[in-house]
Amino acid sequence: MKQTYLDCLAALGVGGAHPGGLKLSKKLLEKENLQPEMTVLDLGCGTGQTAAYIARKYKCRVTALDVDPTMLEKCRQRMDEEALSVEIVRGDAENLPFKDRTFDLVLAESVIAFVDMEKAISECRRVLRDEGCLLAIEISKYGILHPEEEKMIMDFYGFTELPTEKRWHEKLYAGGFTQVESEMAKIDFFTPDFENAPDFRISEVVDPACFDMLQEHEYLTKSYQEELSYHIFRCK
């Protein structure tokens, strides 16, 4: 069975694989005035790098959710190592296993573009409290792509669509949000940042194709840096 990009991230246990990595996450979370009594959902938590940071720094009640069992096992290992009390849940972004109005903040770091976007956005709105916030870092189409290039990128990552910033706004409003703010993320992909670098929790057995896919990801990032951008969406 052919490995997908997300399969490879799970096998390599890449923490902070989302655009901007932990450095951008820290910067955005500083603005949210998080308090210990607040509930936070890390949607598509991966190995739990951001969830662990929130629990450690802000003492919030954090729930880390992912659909991939390999990612969740590595997330559990991280929380055990750091002695952090984070609820870890296997679940699907399109059908969240939580009651209405459960969370003060839902954080989606390069997650919604990989699933049925309309369903995931609607679910995020459903589980947020009335004054809650969805904070998302997501890919968007910025320049002009030929149809075959767009299809190639979508097929590689498994995206269902490559929305423009305007299209993201339309989907977020349609999903029930009444206030949507966005800004382009200023990301330097090519200057090393050792303090906030991705970490790896590599599985014992890894398909060599995973390393080829990481190289292809780096190639696409460099080749289409003028056509693809990453936006931060803050939705109420």
N, C-alpha and C positions, 0 to 999 in steps of 0.2 A: 504494500500500500504506500502510495507516494506521500512523502512528508510535506506538510504545509509549513508556511512561515511560522504560524503560531505553535505548531508541533515542535519546531526547532527551538523556539524560545523556551518552551517547557523543558525539553531535553537538556538544554544548556543552562537552564535555571537562571536566565538573565533577569536581574533586578534593575529597575530603572531603564527599561528598554524604550519607554515612551519618549516622544520628542521633548528635548530640554532636560530630561532625566530628573534626578532628585534635586538638582540645583533650582530648576524652574518650579518644582513642587514646593520647595521651601519658601520661595519668593511669593508664590500665590497664597499659600496658607497663612503667611504673616498678616495678610490683609483681612482675614476672615474673623478675627477676634474670637477664636475658639476658646471655650471654657470647659472645665472638667465635667460639668453636668451635661454637656452636649453629646448627641449621638451622631456618629459619622459612619457612612458606608463607603468603603473603598471598593468600587465596582470594577471587576476584572483585576483583582489585586495582584495577580502573578505570584511572585515569591514573597510578597508582603513588605517590600522595602519601604514604601510610603506609609503603609498602615502602621508599621513598627515605629516610624519616625513620629507620626501623629500621637500614638499612644505614649511614647516616651517623652515627647516635648510638651504636649498639651494636656495629657492625662484624660483625654476624652474617652467615651465608651465607643470603641471602634469595632466595627464588623468588617471582616475581609471576605469578599465573595469572589469565587472564580468557578468556571465550568470545568476546568482541566484538573483531574485528580493529581497529576504529577506536580503541577504548580502548587496545589493546596498542601501536598505533603512537604514541599520545600518551605512553604509559608509556615507550617506548623513547626518545622525544625528551627526556623529563625526565631519564632516567638518563644520557643522553649529555651533556646540559647540565651535570649535576652531577658528571660523571665517576665514576659509581657502578657497581660491579660487581654487578649484580643479574641473575639468570637470569630471562628473560621467556619464558613458555610459554603457548601457546594451548591451552585445555583446558576441559572441562566438569566442573562440581562434582559431577555425578552419576556420572562415570566418570573419576576422576583418573588422569593418565598417569604415575604414579609407583609405584615398588615399595613393598611393605609396609614399615612401620617406617622411613620416610625422614626424618621431621621431628620436632623437639623441640616445636615450637609451630605450630599452625594458627590463623590469625587470620581470622575471618569477620565482616566489618563490613556488616551488612544484606545478606546474600547468600543464606542458606539458605531464607528465606521466599519467595524468588523462583523456587525450583526444586523438584524432587521432594525433599521434606524428608527422608524416610526414606532414600533413596539417598544423598543428600549427607552426612547424618550418619554413615551406615555407612562411606562412603568416607573421611571425616575420621578416623574411628577406625582404619581400616585403615592409613593412611599415617603415623599417629603411632607413635612409639616407645613402649615399655611405660610409661615414666615421662613421656610427653609430655602436652601439654595443648591442648585446643581452647578458644579464647577467642572468644566470639561476642557480638555486639551485635545484637539482633534485636527486631522489633516484636512486641507481644503485645496481646491484647484484655484490657482492664482493667475497663471498665464494661459497661453493657448497650447493645447495638446491635440495632436492628430488623433483621430478615433482609434487607430491601431495602437498608438502609444498608450492611450488611456486604458484600453482593454488589457494591454500587457501588464500595466501597473496594477490594475484591479485584480487580474488573475493571479499575479504573484503574491499579493498580500491577502487575497480573499475578500476584498471590499465588495460591497453590493452597489456602491455608487461613489463617485468622487465629487462631492458637492462644492460649490463655491461658498464663500462666506455668506452671500445673500441667501443661497439655498439652505444653508444651515439655519439661518434666522427663520425662514419659512417653516422648516420642519419643527423647530423648537416652539414657535408660537402655535403651530397646529397641534402640538403635543400637550398643550395646556398651560404653557408658561406665558405670563403677561408682561414680563420685563426681561429683555435679553440684551446684554451688553457684550461686546466682543472687541478683541484687539489682536493684532498679529503678534505672535510670539517671536521675540528676537533670540534666535538660537544659533550658536556657533557649534557646528557639528565636528569641526576639524581641528580645534585647539584642545589639547589634552587638559582635563580637569580632574586631577587625581583625587581631590577631596570628595567630589560628588560623582565619581565614575561608576558605571554599572558594575554590579558584582555578579559573580557566577556561582551557581550551585549545580555542577555538572553531574548528570546521571552516570551510573556505572557503565552503561552501554549507550553509545550515541552513534546514530547513523552518520557516516562521513558526509553525507549529503547536507547535513545541517550546517557544517562549516562553509560549504559552497554557497548555501542560501544566505548566510551572513555576509559573505563577500558580495553577493549579488545585491543585497540590501544596501551595502555601502556604495556600490556602483550606481544604483538608482538614485540614492540620496544626492550624490555629487552631480549626476547627469541632469537631474530635473529640479535642481534647487531654485531655478528661476520660474518654473511652472507650478511647483507645488509649495504650499506654505502650511503653516500650523497656526491655528487660531485658538485663543482662550475664550471660552464662552462662560459668562456668569449669568445664570438664569434664575429668576424668582417667580 
